[in-house]
Amino acid sequence: MSICYDSSESLLTLETASSVYQMKIDAYGYLEHLYYGRPAGGTDMSYLQRRYDRGFSGSPYAAGEDRTFSLDTMPQEYTSFGVGDFRTHSIGVINSDGSRCAELHYVSHEIREGKYSIPGLPAVYDNGGEAKTLVITLRDAVTGLVVRLYYGVFHDLDVITRAAEIVNEGTEEVILEKASSLCLDIPFGTWDLICFTGRHCMERQPERRPLSHSVQVISSERGMSSHQQNPFVIVCDRQANEDHGDCYGMMLAYSGNFKAEAGLDQFGSARIVMGISDTYFQWHLAPGESFCTPETILAYGEGLTRISHIFHRLIRHNICRGEYKLAHRPVLLNSWEASYFDFDENRILAIAKEAEELGIELFVLDDGWFRRRRDDNAGLGDWTADMEKFPGGLPALVEKINRMGMKFGIWVEPEMVNEDSDLYRAHPDWALKAPGRSPMLGRNQLVLDLGREEVRDYLYDAMAKLFRENNIQYVKWDMNRSLSDVYSAVCTPSRQGEAGHRYVLGIYGLLERLTEEFPHILFEGCAGGGGRFDAGMLYYTPQIWCSDDTDAVERIAIQNGTSFGYPVSAMGSHVSAVPNHQTGRSTPLALRGMVAMSGAFGYELDPGKLTEEEKQEIRAQIREFHRDQDLILDGLYYRLTDMAEQLPYAAWQFVSKDRGSSLLNLAVLHVQANAPLIHVRLKGLDPQAVYRIEEDGSCITGAALMYGGYTMPILTGDYPVFRLHLVRVCEMPKEKVQPEEEA
Ligand code: DGJ
């Protein structure tokens, strides 16, 4: 039973394999949160709450003389608004009479088989028999505003999803000013908050700090989930590390403005509220209308690694869709860092020929292939080939590349428009811009108002034509600026607060149509690298270009941070030329290969500039990736070093799900003379098995490799790397198995 209702105690309990989530409808009809954490023996957790007169906090009118009851101190599932809970609220409303109140009382609940979906928004899906849904209805008696709380319970996956639907069942308009997806109160414990912060070219760096009485806000108001913050946070026990301690992962499946607020109340109870950002947001609900929030995905586990493993599996199996969700991805070569805007057909074919000789399977033509696109000043919006560069048009080019034995992929940036484009000249009002103002330019471009149907239709037609007329098997869907001047020419002044969310619904709608019509195309998301790396986009594109920084040393940090929430198969990662174009650093090809191979693997360089020796090495890398890709893309990923410790090396490991094989990757970031030998303890192996180390043929038990570890040889030179491939060869002889391991 993953969802259970105990009517005698008015208890609602959600169970997953390793967690319990409990709520109670209390004597005054409010929905209280009781507990989320390790299974607690089927106990009614309401005994944890001791109520006493909290004086200044006040009590709801209905509580009468009962001064021990206060909304301001009670752990709640989804807070009322303006009626006595002075902490971070879940919902904000302006009623037609101007009052800013909504008092939410329990009305009913319903348990359903399967997982709910959310119209127009990405959401975790059930592959069949994996999930149940709980819907709890709350209502404000005065206005008739109804809030339906949705819970998707994936028992075996250890995941609970949450979303809310707000319905105006009253007779007057209501303006929503905040509509969160999740409120989680954790009344006990000492907690840290981990968020993933960054900038263009250094995305998703973990930042850990104590939860405190000042509410910490993790948010994006850039119209995209952003390079600067990610809609994923972890709240963990102060003592928690990779392997131990209570950890709660919370991920919003949304690609626009978001906000996560986390802090302690006056009595030390933690509250985390997460959802669409309320900055710039407003949504008008006429009688009968409803608003659906995006979904938050919740996972509880012991240790940060466990949280990562839960999200990795969930994203691969229950968020990503389409033919490529679990399939091998072709090894690609992307033209961007090979030639930027400086190419014609001959140059592209020369690069492609060299690529094919290396064993590349997919050639990707990046930015610069369409009319008047000689630099980033012009062309966006006009999605037809530049006939000066490609006299035979794209079909002729694609055919030549296909004849070389490679698939063909292309770069597009449909959400944007240059002022110097036919599209903008014809439809200047299609761009987001506020009346009377010159809008901010980002990379010389404006943002199209994807909230408008005619804009989406134009883009659908342009993209579908491109994909239909050419044998395109991969699309890099880029987006190279934040949203500013978010004003839609088709929204009334009072409804401009809807434009940002309508944009996100628009991009999802467009991607839904295209991915449905072209299921054979592998879509890769991109936003100046990893500026829109989130579960919302992964619903449409199973991989996302992780960062515009292709320097292998920097990429170790970026991919390490990304791995806390997102699987390796989602991280587009390429070997680029040296000196690196972003940092000027030179690193060996072995390091670049090892790092790029810890992701959706490819190259982004001009192979014509490689030496014969480098070409041989690349051929070997591609063979190696083919051999190891199941282990890498579908195995369990372990972070063996903590980047925060700034060690002179970094190590990470893949272990196949049956623990039959493993790959240890280690990169020395700072070589030192006469330094202590590097030693790491491996993880996730079968302690009772013997593993053969492919590199030297030696055999060591899983127990020894995990508890004793492995000492590296002396590693010298420029950024040396060390790899160990382990294969389970047999079980440990019975007499050598330690009794506790047998148990
Ligand atoms: C930004 C992307 O992240 C790059 O990889 C490249 O595609 C450029 N845009 C092209 O304009």
Boltz pocket constraint, residues with backbone or C-beta under 6 A from the ligand:
constraints:
  - pocket:
      binder: B
      contacts: [[A, 336], [A, 366], [A, 367], [A, 411], [A, 478], [A, 480], [A, 526], [A, 527], [A, 528], [A, 529], [A, 545], [A, 547], [A, 548]]
      max_distance: 6.0
